[in-house]
Amino acid sequence: MTAQRAATKGSVASDAAGLRVTEIFHSLQGEGLTTGERTVFVRLTGCPLRCVYCDSAYAFSGGRRMDIAAILAQIADYSVRYVCVTGGEPLAQPGCRSLLAALCGAGYLVSLETSGALDLTGLDPRVVKVMDLKTPGSGEEHRNRYANLACLTPADQIKFVLCDRDDYRWAVEQIRVHRLERLCPLLFSPAAGRLSPRDLADWILSDRLPVRMQIQLHKLLWGDAPGH
């Protein structure tokens, strides 16, 4: 019996309300500092944002109700170190915080992909927060909660998904104004089908930015197919 499975059976109290889950799947992490690592993704249902480039709109509604013990039992079957809780916007469900703590307690290396629009205070400190700052091109810039910057540590990551040159200039200004390079690693991603990866690479090199460019590995391998 794995340590994770033992923890599932012995130390996790079921959340009576449960969480609404769109999918749980095993894939390679396609973004961030653990790109390429085998990871189990828990995609929670629901999101209060409507970014123009969203590739997970199927998670806005539906899903199935699962308690935390059932989620951990399913994850344990894959024998992974990394678990990523994503959405939608995972924190839109109050039970997400309990799930994150349970995953950390079971010994997983846990990341949370969040829009940055909801409060990040009080999360289990072992969770790696991968937080977006929404650009003007996303259509959701007004949802950025800048108070969340104070919740970030050097173990976390800030992600910008860029639609065009104006978004790029906006992101550069956010780095300057908030001195973001002092907080944690910064990730620049071209919005698929909206910004040429080569153009973004050239701009980063020309401006000598303190950022990491990323192209979504899972899209290169599997396109937009759900479950990857």
N, C-alpha and C positions, 0 to 999 in steps of 0.2 A: 504493500500500500504506500503510495507517495505521501510526502509530508503535506502536500496541498489537499489530498483527498482526506487524510486524517483530520486536518483542520476543519474541512467542510463538515465532517461527521461530528466532531467533538466540541467545536468551540464557536460555531456560528449559529446564533439564534435567528430563526426565520423572521423576516419583516412581515408583520401581519398584513400590511397593505400591499406589499410587493412593489415591483417596478414593472413598467410596461416596456418590453424589449422587442425591438424590430428584428434583430438577428444577433447571433453569436457565431463567429466564424474564425477559422485558422488561416492565416496568410503571412506574407512578409510585410513588415512595416515599410510603408512607402514614403514616409516623410520624417523629418527631424533627425535627431542625433543617433537614433537607433535604426536608421534605414537599413533594410536587408535582414533584420533579426526576425526569426520566427516569433509570431505574436498572435495571441487570441484577442479579437476585437469584440467588445460588447457594445452594440449600437442601441442606445436607448431611444425611445420614441418621443417625438415632440420637439418643437423649436419655435420660439417667439420671433425669430428673425426670418427674413426672406431675401437673402443675398442673390444678386442677379446670376451669379455663376454656380449656384448650389448644385452639387452632384449627388445629394442624398435626400432629395425632396420626398422620396418614398418613405422616409422615416418621420414625416410630419404627423402621421396619424396611423392608426391600426396597431400592429404589434400584438404581443401576448403577455399576460400578466405572469410574472415569475417571482418567487421569493428568493432571497439572497442565497439560501442553502442550495436551491436548485441551480442557480447561476454558477456557483462555485463548483458544484458537482459536474456540470457540463464542461467547464473550463479544464478541470483536472484530467479529463480524458485525453487532452492534447499534449501533456507533458512539456509545457513551455515555462520559460522564466518570465516572459514579458506579457503583460495584459494592458490593453489600451481601452479605456472607456470613452466612447465617442457618441455622436448623434447624427442629426439633430443637435440640440443643445442639452447635454446630459444633466446639467444643473437645474434645468427646468423641472425636474422631478426631485422632490425633497429627499426621497430615499437614496439618491445617488451618493450622498455623503456617507451614508452607512455602508453602501456597497464598496466604495473606495477604501474605507477603513477595514472592512472584512477582507478584501483582496490583499491589502498590505499585511494584515495579520496572518494570512495564509502563506506568506513568504514570497509573493510575487513582486516583481518590479513593475510598478503601476504608473501609467501616464493617463492624464485627463486631457482630452481635446475640447477646448471651450472657446466660445465666441468672444469672451471677455465682456459680455454685456451684463452678466449676473455676478453677484457678490462672491468673491473667492475667499473671504475670511472664514476661518474655522475648519478648513480642510485638513485632513490627516497630513502632517508635515512630511511623510514619506512619499507622498504623491508628487510626481513630476507634472507640473502644469504647463501645457502647451497652449498659450493664450494668443488669440488673434487680436490685432488692432485692425478694425474694419476701415478700409479706405473709402474715399468718396465714390469710386467706381463700383463698389459693392452695393451701393444704395442704402447702406446701414451705418454710415459713419456716425450718425447721431446717437447710436446705441453704445458707443465705446464708454466704458466705465473706467476712467483714468485712475480712480482711487485704487483699482486692482493692482496697479504697478507697485504699490507699497507691499503687496502680498507676495511678490516674486522673489525668488532666491537665485543664486548662481546655478542651481540645478535645474531651473525652469527654462522655458524657451518662449520667445515672442515671435509670432508668425505674421507676415504681411502677404496677402494674396493680391497681386497687382494686375490691373486690367489694361493700363496704358502708361504713357510717359507722365501724365499728370498724377496718377497714383504713385508712381515712383518718386516724383518730386515731393509729394505729400509725405511719403514714408521717410525720406531723407530728412525732412523738416522735423518730424516727430522724434527721430533719433537725436537730432541736434538739441531740440528744446528740452526733452526729457532725459537726455544723456543716457539713452537706453543701453548703449554698449557696456555701461558699468553695472547693469542689472543682471544680465544673463545673455546667452547666445541669441542672435537675431537671425531669422530665416526669411528669405525673400523667395516667393513662388510666383511664376507667371500663371495667370488665370488661363486655363486650357481653352484654346481657340480664340483668345482675345489678345494675348501678348506673346510675341515671338521669344522663346527662351534665349535665342542668340542675342537679340537686342538687349534683353535684361542683363545677360552676361557682360556685354560690351559696356553698358552703363556702369555696372558695379566696378569693373576693372578701371574704367576711365576716372571714376570718382574715388577709387580706392576705399570703398566702404568697408566697415568692420562687420560684414554680414556673411552668412553662408547662403549661397543660392541652392535651391533644390528643385528638382523636377520629379513629379510623383511617379515613383517606381512602379506602383501597382497599375497605373494607367498605361505605362509602357508595355507591361506584361499582359494585362487582361482587359484593357480598355475601360469602359464604364460598367462592366458587368457587376451586379450586386454580389456581395459575398467575397469580395477581394479588396 
